[in-house]
Every structure is written in structure tokens, then in C-alpha cells.
Amino acid sequence: MTPTIDDIRMAAKRIAAEAVRTPLLASTALDEITGGRVYLKCENLQRTGSFKFRGAYNAVASLSETERAHGVVASSSGNHAQGIAEAARLFGVPATIVMPHDAPSSKRDGTRRRGASIVDYNRATDDRDALTASIVADTGAELIHPYNDGRVIAGQGTIGLEIAEDLARRGEQADIVMVPCGGGGMSAGISLAIAAESPSTQVYLAEPEGFDDYARSLASGSVQRNARTNGSICDALMAPQPGAIGFAINRATGAHAVSVSDAEALAAVAFAFRTLKLVVEPGGAAALAGLLSGRIDARGKTVAILLSGGNIDLDVLERALAA
């Protein structure tokens, strides 16, 4: 299913009672650094610590009672895992998560704490999609893909609605909305919402260096795959390739993509902690890294930056602060 703006508006109603309407915060510090008017959409303050709860809850809520009875299954390095685990817990549904063995411990612990079962795999040697498919075949559970799922994309798109609505209440409109990007489900939902609510706004996707499949895909007009499946500090953004549904949306809405290095992501984590007083994980700070590193020119512009997650292990935060 390819979602529409009506699906996103319906998702906003569906998740309203459980998801946090996260704040859109102005930042004078970033205004001074960039010469623009910068706002931060703080999904690191979302339930489960990332934006993923929105799409997960919308997907589980969309299932029939019969479908829920068989449980749900998903593959994730941690944020989608926690979102699915929490949504499943709220509905009393069993959840199985296929998770890389090197996923951050905070994300693994959060997934288990919410009642989901974890099946480990090796990013470098195992085929997570095949493993997930075998679980679906054995159990009849409903697969909820982390980004190539219209229900998930619609749920994530509610972020874009909120950004446009909150700026409109202040009599403003964004020139640029910049979001972290892995498989492209969230960016597609936001792009779809922004295109409907603020059509002159440009959406930029920030992805890790070495995992620039979106930039290459948008440039070529067809889905491109990454050469590797691990090796970035941005663990949440290492999708093997763009999801087909999201790619079609991002291409149609004219999204742009930039890459940030591990060092830039860690510098953004440290900046968020020291200056903004916010805890953000490296992948969640990718858009902020794109802004701070000058990948986009914010001078004289109104820019909304998405902080997409805050589930960071202490050793990674210490590494960022020591750099």
C-alpha cells in the first residue's frame, strides 16, 4: 500500500491517545551559528525514545483482531523494535523481533523490557529478510517492516503534519525540513505531509557516509544498494537500500539527500548534549550533523531539524563528549 495524505491524517487521529506530540523548539544557539531560524523537532522525547513508535503503533492498530491474534514480527536494530514491542504490549499482542547481535544494549534491553522476544542475527553474514520471512511462515505472524510498509510510513508522516501545523501557528513556514534517513520510511511520510501542507518547503535527507544509497538512488532514478551492511556509528541508519514505497514518494516529492561522517554525527551528539541539553543518538543526530557541517545553507532561511531518536549507550555518549 502506498499511503496518501489522507492516510497520514487518519494515522494522526489513530495514534493521538498514545503517541507524544513532541515539541518544536527554537534554538537561538543554532540561529547564531547558521544565520537562519532553526527549529528542532524532538522525537528523541517520543515514547520509546524515538519516532518509530508512531509508525509501529499505527501499523498494529490497523490490524484486525484476527491478524493480531497471530502476533507481529519485525526486523530492527532497535528503535523500530522498541516501537513494535511497546505497541504490541499495549494491544496484548505477542511480538518477535529479528535484531542484529551488535545492536546497542540500551535498545535490546528496552525491547525485552516491553515483552518482545528477540531473535539474533549477524549483519555481515546473515540475511535478516529471509530469517524474518521464515518466522512469518512458521507462525502466521503479521510482518511489520521498519520502513517499506504503508502503515508505518503513514504513522511517521504525522511528524511532518505537526511540524507544518506548529510553524503555521507561529505564522511561519519552513524553507527546509531536514531528517535522518536509513530506509526512507520516515522521510517519505514527512515528505508526503510537507508536500501537502507546505508545498514550497524542501525536504533533505541526512544519511551516513558509506550508506548513501538514497543520494545515489535519487540521482540515478532507481533503487541502489549499499556495498556493506555495517560499519557506521549511526546504527539506526544502516538499511541495505531504500524501501520501494518510500523511494517512490521521496522521488516524486523532490527530496534531496546529503551524507554525514561518523565524526560529524558524534560532534552533533556532543553539541546536542552540551548546548541544547538534549540526549540524541548518532543516527538521530544525522540531520543536526548535516546542518552543523554546512551540508545545507541555512542563512536567511527557516529550517526544521528532526532529532529522530535518543537511545544511546553511555559509552557512545562518552566517546562523543571526548572527541
C-alpha positions as CSV (number, residue, x, y, z in Angstrom):
1,M,0.0,0.0,0.0
2,T,1.3,3.4,-1.0
3,P,0.0,5.9,1.6
4,T,-1.7,9.2,0.9
5,I,-2.0,12.4,2.9
6,D,-5.5,11.1,4.0
7,D,-3.8,8.0,5.4
8,I,-1.4,10.3,7.4
9,R,-4.2,12.4,8.7
10,M,-6.1,9.2,9.8
11,A,-2.9,7.9,11.4
12,A,-2.6,11.2,13.4
13,K,-6.1,10.5,14.8
14,R,-5.3,6.8,15.5
15,I,-2.1,7.5,17.4
16,A,-3.1,10.7,19.2
17,A,-4.1,9.0,22.5
18,E,-0.7,7.1,22.9
19,A,2.0,9.0,21.0
20,V,3.6,12.2,22.3
21,R,3.1,15.3,20.3
22,T,6.8,16.2,20.6
23,P,7.8,19.9,20.9
24,L,9.2,22.0,18.1
25,L,11.8,24.1,19.9
26,A,13.5,27.2,18.6
27,S,17.3,27.4,19.1
28,T,19.0,30.8,19.4
29,A,22.3,29.0,19.6
30,L,21.8,27.4,16.2
31,D,20.4,30.6,14.8
32,E,23.6,32.4,15.7
33,I,25.8,29.6,14.2
34,T,23.9,29.3,10.9
35,G,22.4,32.7,10.3
36,G,19.0,31.1,9.9
37,R,15.9,30.5,12.0
38,V,16.3,26.9,13.3
39,Y,13.7,24.7,15.0
40,L,14.2,21.3,16.4
41,K,11.5,18.6,16.2
42,C,12.4,16.5,19.3
43,E,11.4,12.9,18.5
44,N,14.1,11.8,21.0
45,L,11.4,12.7,23.5
46,Q,8.9,10.4,21.9
47,R,7.5,7.3,23.6
48,T,10.2,4.6,23.5
49,G,12.8,7.3,22.8
50,S,12.3,7.6,19.0
51,F,9.9,8.4,16.2
52,K,9.4,4.7,15.5
53,F,6.6,4.4,18.0
54,R,4.3,6.4,15.7
55,G,4.6,4.0,12.7
56,A,4.6,0.9,14.9
57,Y,1.5,1.9,16.8
58,N,-0.3,2.9,13.6
59,A,0.5,-0.4,12.0
60,V,-0.5,-2.6,15.0
61,A,-3.7,-0.5,15.5
62,S,-4.6,-1.1,11.8
63,L,-4.7,-4.8,12.2
64,S,-7.9,-6.8,12.7
65,E,-8.4,-8.8,15.9
66,T,-7.8,-12.0,13.9
67,E,-4.5,-10.7,12.5
68,R,-3.3,-9.5,15.9
69,A,-4.1,-13.0,17.4
70,H,-1.2,-14.4,15.4
71,G,1.3,-11.8,16.7
72,V,3.6,-9.5,14.9
73,V,7.2,-9.8,13.7
74,A,9.7,-7.2,12.7
75,S,13.4,-6.8,12.0
76,S,15.2,-3.8,13.5
77,S,18.5,-2.7,15.1
78,G,16.5,-1.3,18.0
79,N,14.2,1.7,17.6
80,H,11.6,0.0,15.4
81,A,12.0,-3.0,17.7
82,Q,11.1,-0.9,20.8
83,G,8.2,0.8,19.0
84,I,6.7,-2.6,17.9
85,A,7.3,-4.1,21.3
86,E,5.5,-1.2,23.0
87,A,2.6,-1.1,20.5
88,A,2.2,-4.9,20.8
89,R,2.3,-4.6,24.6
90,L,-0.5,-2.0,24.5
91,F,-2.7,-4.3,22.4
92,G,-1.7,-7.5,24.3
93,V,-0.1,-9.0,21.1
94,P,3.0,-11.2,21.1
95,A,5.9,-9.7,19.2
96,T,9.1,-11.2,17.8
97,I,12.0,-9.0,16.8
98,V,14.8,-10.1,14.5
99,M,17.7,-8.0,15.8
100,P,21.4,-7.7,14.9
101,H,23.7,-9.2,17.6
102,D,25.6,-5.9,17.8
103,A,22.6,-3.7,18.4
104,P,23.1,-1.2,21.2
105,S,22.4,-2.8,24.6
106,S,20.0,0.0,25.6
107,K,17.8,-0.9,22.6
108,R,18.0,-4.6,23.2
109,D,17.1,-4.1,26.9
110,G,14.3,-1.8,26.0
111,T,12.8,-4.3,23.6
112,R,12.9,-7.1,26.1
113,R,11.6,-5.0,28.9
114,R,8.5,-4.3,26.8
115,G,7.8,-8.0,26.4
116,A,9.1,-8.9,22.9
117,S,11.1,-11.9,22.0
118,I,14.5,-11.3,20.3
119,V,16.0,-13.5,17.5
120,D,19.6,-12.5,16.9
121,Y,21.4,-12.3,13.5
122,N,24.8,-11.2,12.2
123,R,24.6,-8.1,9.9
124,A,27.6,-9.2,7.9
125,T,26.7,-12.8,7.2
126,D,23.0,-13.4,7.7
127,D,20.0,-12.5,5.6
128,R,17.6,-10.8,8.0
129,D,14.8,-10.7,5.5
130,A,15.0,-14.4,4.9
131,L,15.1,-15.0,8.7
132,T,12.1,-12.8,9.2
133,A,10.2,-14.5,6.4
134,S,10.8,-17.9,7.9
135,I,9.3,-16.8,11.2
136,V,6.2,-15.4,9.4
137,A,5.9,-18.7,7.6
138,D,6.2,-20.7,10.8
139,T,3.9,-18.6,13.0
140,G,1.5,-16.8,10.7
141,A,2.5,-13.5,12.5
142,E,2.0,-10.2,10.7
143,L,5.2,-8.7,9.3
144,I,5.6,-5.0,10.1
145,H,8.5,-3.8,8.0
146,P,10.5,-1.0,9.6
147,Y,10.2,1.3,6.5
148,N,8.7,-0.4,3.5
149,D,5.2,-0.6,4.9
150,G,2.5,2.0,4.1
151,R,1.0,1.8,7.6
152,V,4.4,2.6,9.1
153,I,5.1,5.4,6.6
154,A,1.7,7.0,7.3
155,G,2.4,6.9,11.1
156,Q,5.8,8.5,10.6
157,G,4.3,11.1,8.3
158,T,2.4,12.6,11.3
159,I,5.7,14.2,12.2
160,G,5.5,16.3,9.1
161,L,1.9,17.3,9.9
162,E,3.0,18.5,13.3
163,I,6.0,20.5,12.0
164,A,3.8,22.3,9.4
165,E,1.0,22.9,11.9
166,D,3.2,24.2,14.7
167,L,5.1,26.6,12.4
168,A,1.8,27.8,10.9
169,R,0.6,28.7,14.5
170,R,3.6,30.9,14.8
171,G,2.9,32.5,11.4
172,E,5.9,30.8,9.8
173,Q,6.7,28.2,7.2
174,A,9.9,26.1,6.8
175,D,12.1,26.7,3.8
176,I,13.9,23.4,4.6
177,V,13.0,20.3,6.7
178,M,16.0,18.0,7.3
179,V,15.5,14.5,8.6
180,P,17.8,11.5,9.3
181,C,17.4,8.7,6.8
182,G,18.0,5.0,6.7
183,G,15.5,3.0,4.7
184,G,13.4,6.1,3.9
185,G,10.1,5.3,5.5
186,M,10.1,8.3,7.9
187,S,11.4,10.7,5.3
188,A,8.8,9.5,2.8
189,G,6.0,10.1,5.3
190,I,7.3,13.5,6.2
191,S,7.9,14.4,2.5
192,L,4.3,13.5,1.7
193,A,2.9,15.5,4.6
194,I,5.1,18.5,3.9
195,A,4.2,18.4,0.2
196,A,0.5,18.7,1.1
197,E,0.8,21.2,4.0
198,S,3.8,23.4,2.9
199,P,4.5,22.7,-0.8
200,S,7.3,25.3,-1.2
201,T,9.3,23.6,1.6
202,Q,12.3,21.4,0.5
203,V,13.0,18.1,2.3
204,Y,16.5,17.0,2.8
205,L,17.6,13.5,3.9
206,A,20.8,13.0,6.0
207,E,22.4,9.6,5.8
208,P,25.7,8.2,6.9
209,E,28.8,8.2,4.7
210,G,29.2,4.8,3.1
211,F,25.4,4.3,3.3
212,D,24.4,7.0,0.8
213,D,22.0,4.7,-1.1
214,Y,19.4,7.4,-1.1
215,A,21.6,10.0,-2.7
216,R,22.7,7.5,-5.3
217,S,19.1,6.3,-5.9
218,L,17.7,9.7,-6.3
219,A,20.5,10.7,-8.7
220,S,20.0,7.6,-10.8
221,G,16.2,7.3,-10.6
222,S,16.3,3.7,-9.4
223,V,16.9,1.9,-6.1
224,Q,20.6,1.5,-5.4
225,R,22.0,-0.9,-2.7
226,N,24.8,-0.2,-0.2
227,A,28.0,-2.2,-0.6
228,R,28.1,-3.1,3.1
229,T,25.7,-3.7,5.9
230,N,27.7,-2.5,9.0
231,G,30.4,-0.1,9.9
232,S,28.7,3.2,10.9
233,I,28.2,4.8,14.3
234,C,24.7,5.6,13.1
235,D,23.4,2.1,13.8
236,A,19.8,3.1,13.2
237,L,20.5,4.3,9.6
238,M,22.2,1.3,8.0
239,A,19.4,0.0,5.8
240,P,20.7,-2.1,2.9
241,Q,18.8,0.0,0.3
242,P,15.8,2.4,0.1
243,G,12.3,0.8,0.5
244,A,10.4,0.8,-2.8
245,I,7.4,2.5,-1.4
246,G,9.3,5.3,0.3
247,F,11.6,5.8,-2.6
248,A,8.8,6.4,-5.0
249,I,7.3,9.0,-2.6
250,N,10.7,10.7,-2.0
251,R,11.4,10.8,-5.7
252,A,8.0,12.2,-6.6
253,T,8.1,14.9,-3.9
254,G,11.6,16.1,-4.9
255,A,13.6,15.2,-1.8
256,H,17.3,15.8,-1.7
257,A,20.0,13.8,0.2
258,V,23.3,14.6,1.8
259,S,25.8,12.4,3.8
260,V,27.5,13.0,7.1
261,S,30.6,11.3,8.6
262,D,30.8,9.4,11.9
263,A,32.9,12.2,13.3
264,E,30.2,14.8,12.3
265,A,27.4,12.7,13.8
266,L,29.3,12.3,17.1
267,A,30.0,16.1,17.1
268,A,26.3,16.7,16.7
269,V,25.6,14.3,19.6
270,A,28.0,16.3,21.8
271,F,26.5,19.7,20.6
272,A,23.0,18.5,21.4
273,F,24.1,17.4,24.9
274,R,26.3,20.4,25.8
275,T,24.5,23.2,24.1
276,L,20.9,22.1,23.6
277,K,20.7,20.0,26.8
278,L,19.2,17.1,24.8
279,V,20.3,13.5,24.6
280,V,20.4,12.2,21.0
281,E,21.8,9.1,19.5
282,P,24.2,9.3,16.5
283,G,21.6,8.3,13.9
284,G,19.1,10.6,15.5
285,A,21.6,13.5,15.2
286,A,22.3,13.0,11.5
287,A,20.2,15.9,10.4
288,L,21.7,18.1,13.0
289,A,25.1,17.0,11.8
290,G,24.1,18.0,8.3
291,L,23.2,21.5,9.5
292,L,26.3,22.0,11.7
293,S,28.7,20.7,9.0
294,G,27.2,23.1,6.4
295,R,25.7,20.5,4.1
296,I,22.8,22.9,3.7
297,D,22.9,26.7,3.7
298,A,20.5,28.0,6.4
299,R,21.4,31.6,6.1
300,G,18.2,33.7,6.0
301,K,16.1,30.6,6.0
302,T,13.7,28.9,8.4
303,V,14.9,25.3,8.9
304,A,13.3,22.5,10.9
305,I,15.7,19.8,12.0
306,L,14.4,16.4,13.2
307,L,16.1,14.8,16.2
308,S,14.8,11.3,15.5
309,G,16.0,9.3,18.5
310,G,17.7,9.4,21.8
311,N,18.5,5.7,22.6
312,I,22.3,6.0,23.0
313,D,24.6,3.7,25.0
314,L,26.7,5.5,27.7
315,D,30.0,4.5,26.1
316,V,28.9,6.1,22.8
317,L,27.9,9.3,24.5
318,E,31.2,9.4,26.4
319,R,33.0,8.9,23.0
320,A,31.1,11.8,21.6
321,L,31.9,14.1,24.5
322,A,35.6,13.1,24.5
323,A,36.1,13.8,20.8
